[in-house]
Amino acid sequence: MTPLIFLFMGVLHLLPSCCGGPVLEDGGHLKTFGEIKEEIAGYQNVAKAIIDLAVYGKAQNRSYERLALLVDTVGPRLSGSKNLEKAIQIMYQNLVDDGLENVHLEPVKVPHWERGQESAVMLEPRNHSMSILGLGSSVGTPPKGITAEVLVVSSFEELHRRASEARGKIVVYNQPYKGYPESVQYRVKGAVEAAKVGAVASLIRSVASLSIYSPHTGIQVYQDGVPQIPTACITVEDAEMMARMASRGIKIVIQLKMEAKNYPDTDSFNTVAEITGSKYPEQVVLVSGHLDSWDVGQGALDDGGGAFVSWEALSLIKDLGLSGTEISSTSLFCGFCCSRICWEFFFTGLRPKRTLRLVLWTAEEQGGIGALQYYQLHKYCYMFSWFCLLHFASVQVNISNFSLVMESDLGTFMPTGLQFTGSDKARAIIKEVMNLLQPINITQVFEGGEGTDINYWIQAGVPGRKGRTKYLLSICYMPDTVLRASQTLTHLILTLTLGGANLLDDLMRYFFFHHSHGDTMTVLDPMQMNYSAAVWAVVSYVIADLDEMLPR
């Protein structure tokens, strides 16, 4: 064994730079925090140039206008749909036309589910047609539907206490909204819990902070060994009405019809583009959002805005890189500053030392499917083992080349700061970077930078970041992350996490529209998207251009 271990360690030593670790200044000297702080302060004029271009300059409102063109043209983009694949092809061409580098598509197998026609009609105590949305991956009803009496409960605990009453009935959940992390559990596993006690279908009060008779869809997950029953969301108003009726002892009967059907997995793509690093191209700062959406509304808020401000971040840096000398000298030099950063910017424009990589994920709404496959493909650096011609060795060192992973998937309302997950040393650096955004008063750094599409990297030790807005302390949004363990969606682990590389904004308002017909361009504000893009661009560029990677 000893010779083999020696050979393996030798192979590690001979790894090419594509699998390298943190870069040290001057070939071996790690900077002190004071030196890093001084280095970051030197980016003030660069940050101002980015902000000026995004908020006040020629790029003003660009991300909003780009997004409006896509969603007005294509509409919603459900996993497995022709709309999503059309959007991916359009985005591929957009990124090529924008002059970004290494634009390509990475294939992903994604779930394909269609809702078909659906209806729910109250037959007793009166006739009332209800507005519903089937939940993702739900099975359908028989063609003639399911007609059954209703059992209304307000919690899983009440359902279990009244299990003997549930057999043969449609369970209606009227759970109060207590913030997304707690309330979303009813959407995700409501059908399973109802099926365990013999229910024939389940209807879930929409997980929303406000309702104007609007159902909100989303993913739900079946469990092995438990009957699969149809499940849909109903409006807050109808859930509360039936709860009042039930409290009076009134019998409620509903006829539910759903044509929902699951199809075999189909082909899709993650969409990738880059600004290649000038000095350490193998090292990466990843900026991302997801291109898919649910099949209602336009998918503008979730997550068209996040995807397009991520694209805009690279566009801003690319534009300054091509035309850095067009920016007035007063915006570059304070009159006293002669730093290397200023001079490099003046003569060469912006190109960070490390690669800035944009990834537009596919099938996020089905549980981060595209992101999981991306992680599995990119976490390892594969190398040829010279001591055995038929053997390939893989080591988990490619992860060390990711300095920061960023995800925008909580809306693009007015940001007030960023959420960050990483070491204390890295957090201190992020705080200094955020100080560069004082001109637009977006400087705060909060806990919790995880996100559906970047959790895999964060769990492996890569720092992660999201944006944040003023309402997070009261709402504490946690996007549901479903890790896919098989292509049949039968073995899934649900984890709820706070934040990630995301711009968090007015989360109370976010859940007015989330996963509903109301998710349209009307919700978004072009100026707020400008500010979001400015934050994203400043942070991603500076981290990518520092002499050293963020410490683990």
N, C-alpha and C positions, 0 to 999 in steps of 0.2 A: 504493500500500500504506500509506503513512503516514497518510492520513485514516482508513482502516479500523482501523488499530492504535489510533489515538487514540480512535475511537468505542468500540472494544472495551474499552479501559482505562476509558473513561467509564462504560460499563455496569457494570464491576466496582466502580467507586467508588460506584455507585448501588444496589448490592445491598442487599436488606433485611437486617434483623438476623438472619433465619433462616440466613443464610449467613456469619455473622460469625466472627471469630477470637477469640483470648483476650481476656478482659475485664481491663482495667487498673484498678487502684484509683485513685479520685479523677480519673478521666478521662484518665490518662496515666502515672501513676507505678507502675512495676513494683516490687513489694516486694522487699526484701533477704531473704536466707535467714533472717537473725535475726528479721525481722518475721514471716515465715511460721511459723517455729518457735514464736514467742510466740503467734501466732494459733491454731495447732494445740493448744498446751497449754491453751487456753481451752475445749477440747471435753472435758476430763476428766470433768465431771459428766454431759454428754450421753452419753458412752461408757458410763459407769457405769449410767446409766438403761437403756440398751439391753441391756447385759449382765444387769442385774438382771431385766429383763422376760423375756429369752430363756432364761436359765439357771435362775433361781430363782422367777420370777413366774408370772403367769397364762398366759403363752405357753409355759411349759415343756412339752416333748414334743409340741408342736403339729405341727411339721413331720413328725415320725415318724407321728403318728396320721393326718394328712392323706394321707401317702403310702401307708400301709397300706390305707386305704379305697380308694384308686384302684387299686392293683395287685391287691388281693384281688378287686375288682369286675371289672376289665378283663383282667388278666393281662399277658403279654408284648405288645409293640407294634411289630411289624416294619413297616418301610417298605412302603407299599402295602396294608396289611392293614386290615380292618374294625376290629380292636382299636385300632389307632393312631388312626383317625379318631374312634372313640367316646371315646377318652381325650382327644383334642383338644377335642371338644365339651364334655366334662365339665369340663375345665380352664378353658375359656372362661367357663362359668357360674360356676365357683368364684371366678375372679378378679373377675367382676362382683359376686357376692354378698359378696366381701371388701371391697368399696368402693374398689377401685383405679380409676384414671382411664384414659380412652382405651383401654379393653380392646377389642381387635379381632384378627381373623385375617388373615394375609397369605398368599395362595395360592402354592403351590409345586408344580411337577411333580416327582414322585419316582419312583424305580425300584420295580418290583413284581416280586418273586421269591418263589417258594414252593418249599419243599423236598420236599413230598410224602412218601411212604413211602421208607424207605432201609434198607439192610442190608449187612453185610459178613460173610461166613462163610469161615473158613479151612477148606479141604477137605483139604489136605495140609500137614504130615505127620499131622495129626489134625483132627477136626471141632471147630471152636470158633467160636461166634458172637461177633462183636466189637461193642462199642459205638462208634458213629460219629455225627458230625454233618456234614452237607454244608456246604460253605463258600458264603458269599453270592455270588450270580450264577453259580454253577456250572451247567453243563449236566447233564442226566440221562444215564443209560445207556440202551441199547436195553431194551425190555420184559423180555427174558430175562436181562438183565444182562451183565456182562463177566466172563468167567472166564479168569484168566491167572496165569502164574508171577510171583513177586515178586522185585524187585531192591531190596535194602535199602542205603541210603547214609546217611552222617552229615553230608554237606555238599554244596553245589553243586560244589565242586572234585572231590570223589569221583565225583559223577554224571558230570561231564565226562570224567574219566579213564576211566570205565567205560561211555562212551557206546555202544560197540559191543554191550554186553550188554543195553541197555535196550529195544531195539526189540521191540514186541509185549508188553511186560511192564507190570505195575503197579509204579510206583516208590513205595517207602515211605521217607519221610524220618525218620530218627531223630536229628535234630540236638539236641545238648545245649542246655539252657536257660542262656543267657548274658545274661539280662536281656531285657526286651521289645524294645528297638529292634533288636537283632541277630537275635533268634530269630523275630520276626514276619515277616521277609523270606521265610521258607520258606512261611508261610501265604499271603502275598500273591502271590508269583510262583512257587511250587513247581510248579503245574500247567503254566505256560508253559515253564519250564526242562525239565520232564520231556517235554513234547510236542515240544520241539525235537530231542530225541534218539530220538523214535519211540515213546515210552511210550503206552499206551492209557488210563491213569488214574493218579492220584497220591493217596496217603494221607499225611497230614502229622501227625507227632507234635504233640499239642496244645501251644500256647504257654502254659505254666502253670508257676508256681513250686512247685506241689504238686499231686499227683493222688491221688484215691481212686477210681480207675477212672472218671474224669470227662472226656469229650471237651469241647473248647472251640471254638466256632465263630468266625466273623469274616468280613470281606470278603476276596475274592481278586480278582485283576484279570487278564483275558486281554489278549493283545497282538495287534495287527493282523498278519496274515500267518502266524500260528502256529495250528495246529489247536487247537480248544477241546475239552479232554478233561475228563471228570468228576473232581471233586476233593472230598475230605472230610478231616476231622480224625479221628484215632483217639486212644485214650488213651495216656498215657506208658507204662503197663504193657505194652500190646500192642506198641507200637513197640520197646520194649527187649527183649521176648520174641522178636520176629522177628529183631532184630539178633543176639541170642545164637544162635538157630537157624541163621541164615545164616553166622555165624562158624564153625559146626561143619560147614558144607557141606551142610546139609539143604535139600532143595527145598521151597519154600513155594508153595502155590497158593491163591488167594482168588477167591471169586465176589462181585462188587460189584453191587448194584442200587440205583439212585437215580432217583426220579421228578422230580427238581428241574427247574424250568422258569422261564424269564424271560418276563414278559408286558409289554405296552406300558406306558409310564409312566402314572401315575395322579395324581389330584389330592390334595394334602394342604395343610397350613397351618403356618406359624410362628405362635405364639401370643404376643401382645404386650400388656403392661399398663404403666402408668406411675404415678408420683407427679410431677405437673407442677411444674417449678421455679417458685419464687416471684419470681425476679428475672431469670433468664436461661433461660426455658423452652425456647429453641431449642438450648441446650447440654445435652449428655447424658453421664451415666455409665451404661454398659450392664452389666447383671448377667444372667447366663444359665446355662442347662444344657439338655440335650436330652431331649425327651419320648419319642422313639422308643427301641427296644431291639431285641435279637435275639429270636427266636421261641422261646426256651427260658428256663426259670426265670420270674421275674416282672419282670425289668428294674428291680429295686429299687436295687441297687448302681450299675449302669451303665444309665441315669444318673438313675433316679428320685430318689435322694438329692440329687444336685447340682441338679436342677431344683427340688426342693421347698425346699431351704435358700435358693435364690435367691428363690423366691416369699416365703419366710419373712422374708428380709431386708427386703423392701418392706412386708410385713405389720407387722413390728415398728415400723418408722418411721411407718407409717400409724397404728398404734394409739397411739403416743406423740404423734403429731400431733393426734389427736382428743381425747386425754385427758392431755395433758402436765401439767395442773394436779392430776391425781389422784396424781402421784408426790410423795412427801413432800419438804418443803423441805430436809430434811437431805441428800437425795440430789442436790439441785440446787445447793446452795450450800455451800461449804467453811467459811463463817463469815467469810472475808476477801475472797471473790471477789465482785465486782460487775460482771463482764464483760458486754459486750453479748450474748454468746452465752447466758449464763445467764438474763438478763432476757428475751430473746426467747423462749427455751424456756419460761420460767415463764408468760408471758402468752399465747403463741400455739401452743405445742407445736412438734413437729418438721415442718418443710417446707423442704427444701434449696433453695438458690438455683437450682441446675440441676435438670433433669429426671432422675429415676431411672427407667430403662427396663428392664423385665424382658422378655427374649425366651426363649421355650421353643422350641428348634429342632426341626425335623422332619428325618428322614433323615440324621442325623449318621453313623450306622453305615455308610451307603453312601458316605461320603466327604464329609461336610459339605455336602450338597446344599442344605438349607434355608439354611444360613449363607452359602453362596456367593451364592444368589439375593438374600438380604437385603442383602449388601454391594453387589451390582450395582445394586440399586434405591435404596440410600440413600447411596452414596458421592458422588453428584453432587447439586448444587442446581440445578435447572432454572429458567431465567429467560427471560422474554419479551424479545426484542431489539427495542427500539423503532425501530431504524433499518431493519428489514426485517420487514414484517408476516407474511411466510411463513417466517421463519427463527427457529429456536430455538437459542440458544447454551447450552452446558453447561460448567461449570467445576468442577474437583475441589476445591471449597471446603467442601462439607458435611462432609468428613472432619475439618476443623479444629474442628468443633463437638463432636466426641467427645473428652472429657477423659480417659476411661479406659474400657477394655473388660475385662470380667471373665467368666470361665467356670469353672464347677465341674463337672468330669468325671473325677475320679480317686478317687471314693469320698468318704464322709463319716465316716471314722474320726476319731480325735482329732487335730486339726491342731496344728502347732507354729509355723507361720508362713505366709508367702506367697512365691511366686515372682513376680518382677517383671521385665518387659522395658521399657526406656525409657531416657531420658537420665540422666546422672549427677545432674543437678539434680532430676529427678523422683524418682529413687531416694532421694535424701536426704530429700525430702518424705515419701515412703512410709515410710521408717524412723521419722520422727517420728510419723506417724499410727499405726504399729504399736505405738509406746510407750504409746498410750492403752489397749492391751489387757494391760498389766501385771497388772491384777487377776486375770486368768485365765492369766497366764504364757504368752501366745501372741504373741511379739513379733518373731520372726526374719524377715528378708527375704533371699531367695535369688535367684540368677540364674535366668533362663529362664522368662519368663511367657507363652510362646506356648501355643496350644491349637487343636484342630481347627476350632472354630467362630469363632475370633477372629483367626486368623492373617492374614486378608485385611486387617483394620484395622491390626494391628501392623506388617505389611509396608509399610503406607502411612504409618507414623509415629506412630500412636496408641499410647500406653502400654498395656501389658496385664499382667494379673496372674492368678496361680493361688495356691491354698493349698498348704501343704506339711506333711509329717509326718516323723517322725524317721528313717524308713528310706530316704528318697530318696537319700542319699549312696551307699548300697550298691546300690540298684536302678536309679536313674536312668531312670525310666519316661518313654518318649516316645510319646505317642499317635500312631497312624498317621493321616496326613491325606491323603485322596485328593481332589485337585482335579478336578472334573468338567469336561472340555473338550467333551463332547457328550452329548446325551440318550441315546445308545445305549451309553454306558459303554465305548466302544471306544478312546477317546483319554484316558488318565488319567495323571496325574503323581503319584507317591507321594512325599511328603516326610515325614520323621520329625523332630519337633520336641519340645523339652523344655518342659513346663509351659504356661502361659497364664493366663487369669483363673480359676484353678482352686484348689480346696482339696485339696492333695495330703496324703495321710495314709499309713497303713501299707501301702505298695505291695507288699511281699512278701505280705501277707494279701490285698490286692486281687486279685492274680492267682491266688489259690486258687479264686476264684469267677467271675472275669471271663468273660463270654460262655458261661456253662455253665448247666446245670439248677440249680446251686447258688446262682445269683443270686436270692435271695429276701429277704423281710423279716427272716428269721432272722439274716442276716448283720449287719444294722444295729443300732445301739445308740441309743436315743432321747436319752440324755444327750450322747453325742458329736455327734449332729446339732444339739443345742441350742448347743453351743460353736461348731460350724461356722457356724450361722446368726448367732450373735453377732458373730463375726469379719467375716462378709460384710456385715452391716448397719452396723457401726461404720465400716469402711473405705469402703464405698460412700457412706454419708451424709456423712462428713467431706469426702471429695474433692469431692462434689457441692455442698457448702456453702461451701467456701473462697472467699475473695474473688477469687482468680485460678485459672484452669485450670492443670493440670499442664503444665510446660514440655516442649516437644518435644526 
